[in-house]
């Protein structure tokens, strides 16, 4: 006759381990999905802010060094998150703008 301890060892422990692994796998899938959603959301916010900023400076016709640095910091993070080329083209146009009067050491 098989005693209760042998049944627990042969059935209970593997079942508990399988349940734990299943719970962990489900939790990891949910966390990965949440991380992807957060990354996508942050990328969308950066895209919106960069487009708005670039269009503002393009309409203004000038962009100071600190303003360019601010855009560049956001753009670097946007690119690291997998941003597309739309903002890249706008950033290139902003980089060609003149600096504010006296900012680059010369008058415009």
N, CA, C and O atoms as a Tinker XYZ file with bonds, in Angstrom:
   432  protein
     1  N      0.830000   -1.179000    0.000000    73     2
     2  CA     0.000000    0.000000    0.000000    64     1     3
     3  C      0.880000    1.252000    0.000000    63     2     4     5
     4  O      1.882000    1.321000    0.713000    81     3
     5  N      0.486000    2.248000   -0.819000    73     3     6
     6  CA     1.238000    3.487000   -0.930000    64     5     7
     7  C      0.758000    4.441000    0.154000    63     6     8     9
     8  O     -0.443000    4.650000    0.325000    81     7
     9  N      1.691000    5.007000    0.870000    73     7    10
    10  CA     1.255000    5.910000    1.934000    64     9    11
    11  C      1.006000    7.326000    1.404000    63    10    12    13
    12  O      1.384000    7.656000    0.280000    81    11
    13  N      0.385000    8.129000    2.209000    73    11    14
    14  CA    -0.029000    9.489000    1.820000    64    13    15
    15  C      1.157000   10.369000    1.445000    63    14    16    17
    16  O      1.053000   11.189000    0.533000    81    15
    17  N      2.263000   10.210000    2.126000    73    15    18
    18  CA     3.460000   11.014000    1.840000    64    17    19
    19  C      3.969000   10.794000    0.428000    63    18    20    21
    20  O      4.367000   11.746000   -0.243000    81    19
    21  N      3.959000    9.550000   -0.032000    73    19    22
    22  CA     4.406000    9.248000   -1.393000    64    21    23
    23  C      3.475000    9.869000   -2.435000    63    22    24    25
    24  O      3.931000   10.342000   -3.475000    81    23
    25  N      2.155000    9.867000   -2.150000    73    23    26
    26  CA     1.199000   10.478000   -3.082000    64    25    27
    27  C      1.401000   11.984000   -3.167000    63    26    28    29
    28  O      1.333000   12.566000   -4.249000    81    27
    29  N      1.651000   12.610000   -2.026000    73    27    30
    30  CA     1.891000   14.059000   -2.021000    64    29    31
    31  C      3.139000   14.385000   -2.818000    63    30    32    33
    32  O      3.162000   15.338000   -3.597000    81    31
    33  N      4.165000   13.595000   -2.620000    73    31    34
    34  CA     5.417000   13.843000   -3.332000    64    33    35
    35  C      5.246000   13.595000   -4.828000    63    34    36    37
    36  O      5.735000   14.377000   -5.644000    81    35
    37  N      4.562000   12.522000   -5.191000    73    35    38
    38  CA     4.461000   12.177000   -6.608000    64    37    39
    39  C      3.423000   13.011000   -7.358000    63    38    40    41
    40  O      3.563000   13.204000   -8.566000    81    39
    41  N      2.384000   13.513000   -6.680000    73    39    42
    42  CA     1.339000   14.281000   -7.360000    64    41    43
    43  C      1.246000   15.729000   -6.887000    63    42    44    45
    44  O      1.111000   16.636000   -7.709000    81    43
    45  N      1.315000   15.949000   -5.638000    73    43    46
    46  CA     1.082000   17.281000   -5.070000    64    45    47
    47  C      2.158000   18.289000   -5.409000    63    46    48    49
    48  O      1.859000   19.407000   -5.830000    81    47
    49  N      3.393000   17.905000   -5.230000    73    47    50
    50  CA     4.495000   18.845000   -5.484000    64    49    51
    51  C      4.579000   19.213000   -6.965000    63    50    52    53
    52  O      4.670000   20.400000   -7.279000    81    51
    53  N      4.553000   18.239000   -7.898000    73    51    54
    54  CA     4.575000   18.626000   -9.320000    64    53    55
    55  C      3.380000   19.494000   -9.716000    63    54    56    57
    56  O      3.525000   20.415000  -10.521000    81    55
    57  N      2.215000   19.214000   -9.165000    73    55    58
    58  CA     1.034000   20.025000   -9.477000    64    57    59
    59  C      1.197000   21.447000   -8.963000    63    58    60    61
    60  O      0.860000   22.405000   -9.657000    81    59
    61  N      1.709000   21.583000   -7.760000    73    59    62
    62  CA     1.938000   22.912000   -7.186000    64    61    63
    63  C      2.982000   23.671000   -8.002000    63    62    64    65
    64  O      2.835000   24.869000   -8.245000    81    63
    65  N      4.029000   22.977000   -8.422000    73    63    66
    66  CA     5.070000   23.625000   -9.243000    64    65    67
    67  C      4.502000   24.064000  -10.592000    63    66    68    69
    68  O      4.803000   25.158000  -11.069000    81    67
    69  N      3.692000   23.222000  -11.197000    73    67    70
    70  CA     3.086000   23.574000  -12.489000    64    69    71
    71  C      2.166000   24.780000  -12.338000    63    70    72    73
    72  O      2.156000   25.663000  -13.195000    81    71
    73  N      1.405000   24.824000  -11.270000    73    71    74
    74  CA     0.516000   25.969000  -11.024000    64    73    75
    75  C      1.329000   27.244000  -10.814000    63    74    76    77
    76  O      0.961000   28.303000  -11.323000    81    75
    77  N      2.423000   27.151000  -10.074000    73    75    78
    78  CA     3.270000   28.314000   -9.821000    64    77    79
    79  C      3.903000   28.821000  -11.121000    63    78    80    81
    80  O      3.942000   30.025000  -11.372000    81    79
    81  N      4.393000   27.898000  -11.934000    73    79    82
    82  CA     4.993000   28.285000  -13.217000    64    81    83
    83  C      3.941000   28.929000  -14.119000    63    82    84    85
    84  O      4.227000   29.920000  -14.790000    81    83
    85  N      2.748000   28.383000  -14.140000    73    83    86
    86  CA     1.667000   28.973000  -14.938000    64    85    87
    87  C      1.319000   30.372000  -14.471000    63    86    88    89
    88  O      1.121000   31.271000  -15.288000    81    87
    89  N      1.244000   30.561000  -13.161000    73    87    90
    90  CA     0.940000   31.888000  -12.615000    64    89    91
    91  C      2.042000   32.882000  -12.969000    63    90    92    93
    92  O      1.760000   34.015000  -13.359000    81    91
    93  N      3.282000   32.461000  -12.832000    73    91    94
    94  CA     4.421000   33.340000  -13.152000    64    93    95
    95  C      4.415000   33.699000  -14.640000    63    94    96    97
    96  O      4.623000   34.859000  -14.998000    81    95
    97  N      4.178000   32.721000  -15.498000    73    95    98
    98  CA     4.149000   32.983000  -16.948000    64    97    99
    99  C      3.029000   33.964000  -17.298000    63    98   100   101
   100  O      3.232000   34.865000  -18.112000    81    99
   101  N      1.864000   33.800000  -16.700000    73    99   102
   102  CA     0.749000   34.718000  -16.953000    64   101   103
   103  C      1.095000   36.111000  -16.470000    63   102   104   105
   104  O      0.816000   37.094000  -17.157000    81   103
   105  N      1.692000   36.208000  -15.309000    73   103   106
   106  CA     2.082000   37.516000  -14.747000    64   105   107
   107  C      3.115000   38.198000  -15.648000    63   106   108   109
   108  O      3.024000   39.401000  -15.893000    81   107
   109  N      4.083000   37.447000  -16.133000    73   107   110
   110  CA     5.106000   38.023000  -17.013000    64   109   111
   111  C      4.500000   38.518000  -18.325000    63   110   112   113
   112  O      4.883000   39.578000  -18.820000    81   111
   113  N      3.555000   37.759000  -18.893000    73   111   114
   114  CA     2.882000   38.193000  -20.122000    64   113   115
   115  C      2.144000   39.507000  -19.894000    63   114   116   117
   116  O      2.197000   40.410000  -20.728000    81   115
   117  N      1.459000   39.608000  -18.763000    73   115   118
   118  CA     0.732000   40.844000  -18.456000    64   117   119
   119  C      1.687000   42.026000  -18.270000    63   118   120   121
   120  O      1.416000   43.133000  -18.734000    81   119
   121  N      2.799000   41.777000  -17.590000    73   119   122
   122  CA     3.780000   42.847000  -17.388000    64   121   123
   123  C      4.412000   43.285000  -18.704000    63   122   124   125
   124  O      4.626000   44.477000  -18.925000    81   123
   125  N      4.712000   42.330000  -19.577000    73   123   126
   126  CA     5.278000   42.675000  -20.888000    64   125   127
   127  C      4.286000   43.484000  -21.708000    63   126   128   129
   128  O      4.663000   44.453000  -22.367000    81   127
   129  N      3.022000   43.087000  -21.669000    73   127   130
   130  CA     1.993000   43.833000  -22.406000    64   129   131
   131  C      1.868000   45.250000  -21.855000    63   130   132   133
   132  O      1.712000   46.204000  -22.616000    81   131
   133  N      1.934000   45.383000  -20.553000    73   131   134
   134  CA     1.855000   46.711000  -19.930000    64   133   135
   135  C      3.064000   47.551000  -20.315000    63   134   136   137
   136  O      2.918000   48.732000  -20.628000    81   135
   137  N      4.252000   46.963000  -20.297000    73   135   138
   138  CA     5.467000   47.686000  -20.702000    64   137   139
   139  C      5.368000   48.153000  -22.149000    63   138   140   141
   140  O      5.739000   49.284000  -22.464000    81   139
   141  N      4.867000   47.287000  -23.032000    73   139   142
   142  CA     4.713000   47.677000  -24.440000    64   141   143
   143  C      3.726000   48.827000  -24.572000    63   142   144   145
   144  O      3.944000   49.749000  -25.358000    81   143
   145  N      2.639000   48.776000  -23.805000    73   143   146
   146  CA     1.645000   49.853000  -23.850000    64   145   147
   147  C      2.242000   51.160000  -23.334000    63   146   148   149
   148  O      1.993000   52.222000  -23.905000    81   147
   149  N      3.025000   51.091000  -22.263000    73   147   150
   150  CA     3.663000   52.300000  -21.732000    64   149   151
   151  C      4.675000   52.877000  -22.726000    63   150   152   153
   152  O      4.741000   54.092000  -22.910000    81   151
   153  N      5.454000   52.016000  -23.359000    73   151   154
   154  CA     6.413000   52.477000  -24.360000    64   153   155
   155  C      5.704000   53.125000  -25.544000    63   154   156   157
   156  O      6.121000   54.177000  -26.028000    81   155
   157  N      4.636000   52.492000  -26.002000    73   155   158
   158  CA     3.874000   53.047000  -27.125000    64   157   159
   159  C      3.255000   54.388000  -26.755000    63   158   160   161
   160  O      3.276000   55.332000  -27.546000    81   159
   161  N      2.708000   54.463000  -25.552000    73   159   162
   162  CA     2.115000   55.718000  -25.089000    64   161   163
   163  C      3.144000   56.823000  -24.962000    63   162   164   165
   164  O      2.890000   57.960000  -25.361000    81   163
   165  N      4.305000   56.500000  -24.409000    73   163   166
   166  CA     5.362000   57.506000  -24.269000    64   165   167
   167  C      5.864000   57.947000  -25.638000    63   166   168   169
   168  O      6.137000   59.127000  -25.855000    81   167
   169  N      5.985000   57.000000  -26.555000    73   167   170
   170  CA     6.416000   57.331000  -27.912000    64   169   171
   171  C      5.396000   58.259000  -28.573000    63   170   172   173
   172  O      5.779000   59.208000  -29.258000    81   171
   173  N      4.110000   57.997000  -28.375000    73   171   174
   174  CA     3.066000   58.842000  -28.951000    64   173   175
   175  C      3.105000   60.251000  -28.356000    63   174   176   177
   176  O      2.950000   61.237000  -29.077000    81   175
   177  N      3.311000   60.343000  -27.045000    73   175   178
   178  CA     3.397000   61.660000  -26.403000    64   177   179
   179  C      4.618000   62.440000  -26.889000    63   178   180   181
   180  O      4.528000   63.634000  -27.175000    81   179
   181  N      5.759000   61.755000  -26.979000    73   179   182
   182  CA     6.957000   62.426000  -27.480000    64   181   183
   183  C      6.771000   62.861000  -28.933000    63   182   184   185
   184  O      7.192000   63.952000  -29.317000    81   183
   185  N      6.143000   62.009000  -29.735000    73   183   186
   186  CA     5.893000   62.355000  -31.138000    64   185   187
   187  C      5.044000   63.619000  -31.219000    63   186   188   189
   188  O      5.367000   64.546000  -31.963000    81   187
   189  N      3.962000   63.651000  -30.453000    73   187   190
   190  CA     3.084000   64.816000  -30.458000    64   189   191
   191  C      3.825000   66.074000  -30.015000    63   190   192   193
   192  O      3.715000   67.120000  -30.655000    81   191
   193  N      4.581000   65.972000  -28.919000    73   191   194
   194  CA     5.305000   67.138000  -28.391000    64   193   195
   195  C      6.381000   67.606000  -29.367000    63   194   196   197
   196  O      6.573000   68.808000  -29.550000    81   195
   197  N      7.074000   66.676000  -29.983000    73   195   198
   198  CA     8.118000   67.043000  -30.949000    64   197   199
   199  C      7.520000   67.714000  -32.182000    63   198   200   201
   200  O      8.046000   68.722000  -32.655000    81   199
   201  N      6.421000   67.162000  -32.709000    73   199   202
   202  CA     5.778000   67.768000  -33.878000    64   201   203
   203  C      5.305000   69.176000  -33.534000    63   202   204   205
   204  O      5.533000   70.117000  -34.294000    81   203
   205  N      4.643000   69.316000  -32.380000    73   203   206
   206  CA     4.152000   70.639000  -31.974000    64   205   207
   207  C      5.310000   71.626000  -31.795000    63   206   208   209
   208  O      5.233000   72.771000  -32.238000    81   207
   209  N      6.383000   71.168000  -31.140000    73   207   210
   210  CA     7.540000   72.038000  -30.931000    64   209   211
   211  C      8.200000   72.437000  -32.243000    63   210   212   213
   212  O      8.509000   73.609000  -32.457000    81   211
   213  N      8.413000   71.477000  -33.106000    73   211   214
   214  CA     9.050000   71.779000  -34.399000    64   213   215
   215  C      8.204000   72.748000  -35.219000    63   214   216   217
   216  O      8.723000   73.710000  -35.785000    81   215
   217  N      6.906000   72.490000  -35.278000    73   215   218
   218  CA     6.030000   73.390000  -36.040000    64   217   219
   219  C      6.020000   74.793000  -35.450000    63   218   220   221
   220  O      5.974000   75.778000  -36.187000    81   219
   221  N      6.062000   74.888000  -34.122000    73   219   222
   222  CA     6.102000   76.200000  -33.463000    64   221   223
   223  C      7.348000   76.972000  -33.897000    63   222   224   225
   224  O      7.256000   78.133000  -34.293000    81   223
   225  N      8.512000   76.324000  -33.820000    73   223   226
   226  CA     9.755000   77.016000  -34.175000    64   225   227
   227  C      9.852000   77.282000  -35.666000    63   226   228   229
   228  O     10.421000   78.296000  -36.073000    81   227
   229  N      9.316000   76.404000  -36.481000    73   227   230
   230  CA     9.313000   76.653000  -37.926000    64   229   231
   231  C      8.442000   77.862000  -38.255000    63   230   232   233
   232  O      8.811000   78.675000  -39.102000    81   231
   233  N      7.296000   77.989000  -37.596000    73   231   234
   234  CA     6.447000   79.169000  -37.812000    64   233   235
   235  C      7.105000   80.426000  -37.265000    63   234   236   237
   236  O      6.988000   81.501000  -37.853000    81   235
   237  N      7.793000   80.290000  -36.147000    73   235   238
   238  CA     8.482000   81.414000  -35.511000    64   237   239
   239  C      9.668000   81.874000  -36.358000    63   238   240   241
   240  O      9.994000   83.060000  -36.394000    81   239
   241  N     10.297000   80.938000  -37.026000    73   239   242
   242  CA    11.409000   81.275000  -37.911000    64   241   243
   243  C     12.775000   81.259000  -37.250000    63   242   244   245
   244  O     13.785000   81.410000  -37.937000    81   243
   245  N     12.837000   81.079000  -35.939000    73   243   246
   246  CA    14.107000   80.977000  -35.221000    64   245   247
   247  C     13.979000   79.928000  -34.130000    63   246   248   249
   248  O     12.878000   79.535000  -33.744000    81   247
   249  N     15.132000   79.485000  -33.643000    73   247   250
   250  CA    15.138000   78.509000  -32.551000    64   249   251
   251  C     16.449000   78.683000  -31.796000    63   250   252   253
   252  O     17.525000   78.569000  -32.383000    81   251
   253  N     16.365000   78.956000  -30.511000    73   251   254
   254  CA    17.567000   79.197000  -29.705000    64   253   255
   255  C     18.279000   77.877000  -29.380000    63   254   256   257
   256  O     17.744000   76.791000  -29.604000    81   255
   257  N     19.488000   78.002000  -28.852000    73   255   258
   258  CA    20.263000   76.821000  -28.464000    64   257   259
   259  C     19.533000   76.006000  -27.395000    63   258   260   261
   260  O     19.402000   74.793000  -27.561000    81   259
   261  N     19.051000   76.613000  -26.303000    73   259   262
   262  CA    18.332000   75.805000  -25.301000    64   261   263
   263  C     17.075000   75.141000  -25.866000    63   262   264   265
   264  O     16.748000   74.013000  -25.495000    81   263
   265  N     16.382000   75.824000  -26.747000    73   263   266
   266  CA    15.188000   75.236000  -27.368000    64   265   267
   267  C     15.563000   74.033000  -28.232000    63   266   268   269
   268  O     14.874000   73.013000  -28.211000    81   267
   269  N     16.638000   74.152000  -28.981000    73   267   270
   270  CA    17.124000   73.037000  -29.804000    64   269   271
   271  C     17.555000   71.861000  -28.926000    63   270   272   273
   272  O     17.268000   70.704000  -29.232000    81   271
   273  N     18.250000   72.178000  -27.827000    73   271   274
   274  CA    18.696000   71.119000  -26.920000    64   273   275
   275  C     17.498000   70.377000  -26.327000    63   274   276   277
   276  O     17.518000   69.152000  -26.207000    81   275
   277  N     16.458000   71.123000  -25.959000    73   275   278
   278  CA    15.257000   70.502000  -25.416000    64   277   279
   279  C     14.628000   69.562000  -26.445000    63   278   280   281
   280  O     14.257000   68.436000  -26.116000    81   279
   281  N     14.510000   70.025000  -27.683000    73   279   282
   282  CA    13.965000   69.177000  -28.739000    64   281   283
   283  C     14.846000   67.949000  -28.964000    63   282   284   285
   284  O     14.341000   66.845000  -29.165000    81   283
   285  N     16.157000   68.146000  -28.928000    73   283   286
   286  CA    17.083000   67.042000  -29.178000    64   285   287
   287  C     17.000000   65.983000  -28.085000    63   286   288   289
   288  O     17.063000   64.788000  -28.374000    81   287
   289  N     16.859000   66.410000  -26.839000    73   287   290
   290  CA    16.722000   65.454000  -25.731000    64   289   291
   291  C     15.479000   64.599000  -25.931000    63   290   292   293
   292  O     15.526000   63.378000  -25.784000    81   291
   293  N     14.362000   65.249000  -26.269000    73   291   294
   294  CA    13.126000   64.492000  -26.512000    64   293   295
   295  C     13.284000   63.583000  -27.723000    63   294   296   297
   296  O     12.827000   62.440000  -27.712000    81   295
   297  N     13.931000   64.095000  -28.769000    73   295   298
   298  CA    14.101000   63.305000  -29.994000    64   297   299
   299  C     14.958000   62.057000  -29.748000    63   298   300   301
   300  O     14.661000   60.985000  -30.275000    81   299
   301  N     16.007000   62.197000  -28.956000    73   299   302
   302  CA    16.867000   61.042000  -28.652000    64   301   303
   303  C     16.070000   59.929000  -27.978000    63   302   304   305
   304  O     16.221000   58.756000  -28.321000    81   303
   305  N     15.227000   60.295000  -27.026000    73   303   306
   306  CA    14.411000   59.296000  -26.341000    64   305   307
   307  C     13.338000   58.721000  -27.269000    63   306   308   309
   308  O     13.041000   57.526000  -27.229000    81   307
   309  N     12.768000   59.582000  -28.094000    73   307   310
   310  CA    11.767000   59.147000  -29.078000    64   309   311
   311  C     12.385000   58.117000  -30.027000    63   310   312   313
   312  O     11.770000   57.093000  -30.328000    81   311
   313  N     13.593000   58.393000  -30.490000    73   311   314
   314  CA    14.282000   57.454000  -31.385000    64   313   315
   315  C     14.605000   56.142000  -30.676000    63   314   316   317
   316  O     14.484000   55.068000  -31.266000    81   315
   317  N     15.016000   56.230000  -29.411000    73   315   318
   318  CA    15.336000   55.024000  -28.644000    64   317   319
   319  C     14.100000   54.138000  -28.467000    63   318   320   321
   320  O     14.222000   52.920000  -28.339000    81   319
   321  N     12.916000   54.747000  -28.460000    73   319   322
   322  CA    11.681000   53.987000  -28.339000    64   321   323
   323  C     11.168000   53.482000  -29.689000    63   322   324   325
   324  O     10.120000   52.839000  -29.762000    81   323
   325  N     11.912000   53.777000  -30.752000    73   323   326
   326  CA    11.530000   53.276000  -32.071000    64   325   327
   327  C     10.714000   54.239000  -32.894000    63   326   328   329
   328  O      9.957000   53.822000  -33.770000    81   327
   329  N     10.856000   55.539000  -32.623000    73   327   330
   330  CA    10.110000   56.541000  -33.377000    64   329   331
   331  C     10.428000   56.504000  -34.857000    63   330   332   333
   332  O     11.466000   55.987000  -35.270000    81   331
   333  N      9.517000   57.062000  -35.658000    73   331   334
   334  CA     9.663000   56.989000  -37.107000    64   333   335
   335  C     10.350000   58.220000  -37.703000    63   334   336   337
   336  O     10.829000   59.082000  -36.965000    81   335
   337  N     10.398000   58.303000  -39.016000    73   335   338
   338  CA    11.126000   59.354000  -39.709000    64   337   339
   339  C     10.402000   60.669000  -39.870000    63   338   340   341
   340  O     11.004000   61.650000  -40.305000    81   339
   341  N      9.118000   60.719000  -39.530000    73   339   342
   342  CA     8.369000   61.960000  -39.668000    64   341   343
   343  C      9.012000   63.068000  -38.846000    63   342   344   345
   344  O      9.228000   64.176000  -39.339000    81   343
   345  N      9.314000   62.763000  -37.601000    73   343   346
   346  CA     9.915000   63.754000  -36.718000    64   345   347
   347  C     11.356000   64.052000  -37.151000    63   346   348   349
   348  O     11.833000   65.176000  -36.989000    81   347
   349  N     12.035000   63.066000  -37.691000    73   347   350
   350  CA    13.413000   63.273000  -38.150000    64   349   351
   351  C     13.453000   64.373000  -39.213000    63   350   352   353
   352  O     14.331000   65.235000  -39.185000    81   351
   353  N     12.512000   64.341000  -40.136000    73   351   354
   354  CA    12.460000   65.363000  -41.183000    64   353   355
   355  C     12.172000   66.744000  -40.588000    63   354   356   357
   356  O     12.766000   67.737000  -41.007000    81   355
   357  N     11.269000   66.805000  -39.619000    73   355   358
   358  CA    10.984000   68.091000  -38.972000    64   357   359
   359  C     12.188000   68.599000  -38.195000    63   358   360   361
   360  O     12.490000   69.792000  -38.234000    81   359
   361  N     12.877000   67.715000  -37.492000    73   359   362
   362  CA    14.071000   68.118000  -36.734000    64   361   363
   363  C     15.143000   68.667000  -37.671000    63   362   364   365
   364  O     15.825000   69.634000  -37.331000    81   363
   365  N     15.295000   68.071000  -38.826000    73   363   366
   366  CA    16.282000   68.565000  -39.799000    64   365   367
   367  C     15.920000   69.974000  -40.260000    63   366   368   369
   368  O     16.799000   70.815000  -40.447000    81   367
   369  N     14.645000   70.224000  -40.438000    73   367   370
   370  CA    14.206000   71.568000  -40.836000    64   369   371
   371  C     14.443000   72.576000  -39.720000    63   370   372   373
   372  O     14.843000   73.709000  -39.986000    81   371
   373  N     14.201000   72.179000  -38.477000    73   371   374
   374  CA    14.434000   73.077000  -37.335000    64   373   375
   375  C     15.934000   73.364000  -37.196000    63   374   376   377
   376  O     16.317000   74.490000  -36.878000    81   375
   377  N     16.775000   72.368000  -37.429000    73   375   378
   378  CA    18.228000   72.564000  -37.330000    64   377   379
   379  C     18.744000   73.594000  -38.329000    63   378   380   381
   380  O     19.788000   74.205000  -38.103000    81   379
   381  N     18.025000   73.792000  -39.429000    73   379   382
   382  CA    18.436000   74.773000  -40.439000    64   381   383
   383  C     17.969000   76.189000  -40.112000    63   382   384   385
   384  O     18.370000   77.148000  -40.772000    81   383
   385  N     17.117000   76.318000  -39.090000    73   383   386
   386  CA    16.620000   77.650000  -38.732000    64   385   387
   387  C     17.746000   78.508000  -38.169000    63   386   388   389
   388  O     18.685000   77.992000  -37.562000    81   387
   389  N     17.650000   79.810000  -38.372000    73   387   390
   390  CA    18.649000   80.699000  -37.767000    64   389   391
   391  C     18.445000   80.756000  -36.250000    63   390   392   393
   392  O     17.350000   80.533000  -35.734000    81   391
   393  N     19.542000   81.063000  -35.565000    73   391   394
   394  CA    19.463000   81.254000  -34.131000    64   393   395
   395  C     18.868000   82.621000  -33.848000    63   394   396   397
   396  O     18.816000   83.476000  -34.732000    81   395
   397  N     18.419000   82.828000  -32.613000    73   395   398
   398  CA    17.916000   84.140000  -32.232000    64   397   399
   399  C     19.046000   85.147000  -32.338000    63   398   400   401
   400  O     20.219000   84.785000  -32.250000    81   399
   401  N     18.700000   86.391000  -32.524000    73   399   402
   402  CA    19.657000   87.478000  -32.722000    64   401   403
   403  C     20.755000   87.473000  -31.660000    63   402   404   405
   404  O     20.468000   87.541000  -30.465000    81   403
   405  N     22.023000   87.391000  -32.101000    73   403   406
   406  CA    23.167000   87.449000  -31.212000    64   405   407
   407  C     23.492000   86.150000  -30.501000    63   406   408   409
   408  O     24.472000   86.090000  -29.759000    81   407
   409  N     22.709000   85.121000  -30.702000    73   407   410
   410  CA    22.897000   83.871000  -29.982000    64   409   411
   411  C     24.072000   83.048000  -30.502000    63   410   412   413
   412  O     24.728000   82.335000  -29.743000    81   411
   413  N     24.327000   83.155000  -31.799000    73   411   414
   414  CA    25.424000   82.378000  -32.378000    64   413   415
   415  C     26.695000   83.201000  -32.499000    63   414   416   417
   416  O     27.659000   82.777000  -33.137000    81   415
   417  N     26.695000   84.395000  -31.878000    73   415   418
   418  CA    27.872000   85.246000  -31.927000    64   417   419
   419  C     27.848000   86.225000  -33.081000    63   418   420   421
   420  O     28.716000   87.091000  -33.183000    81   419
   421  N     26.869000   86.095000  -33.943000    73   419   422
   422  CA    26.747000   86.992000  -35.080000    64   421   423
   423  C     25.331000   87.541000  -35.124000    63   422   424   425
   424  O     24.406000   86.937000  -34.582000    81   423
   425  N     25.168000   88.667000  -35.760000    73   423   426
   426  CA    23.831000   89.191000  -35.998000    64   425   427
   427  C     23.263000   88.512000  -37.221000    63   426   428   429
   428  O     23.997000   88.156000  -38.143000    81   427
   429  N     21.947000   88.332000  -37.228000    73   427   430
   430  CA    21.311000   87.691000  -38.370000    64   429   431
   431  C     21.179000   88.652000  -39.513000    63   430   432
   432  O     20.663000   88.288000  -40.569000    81   431
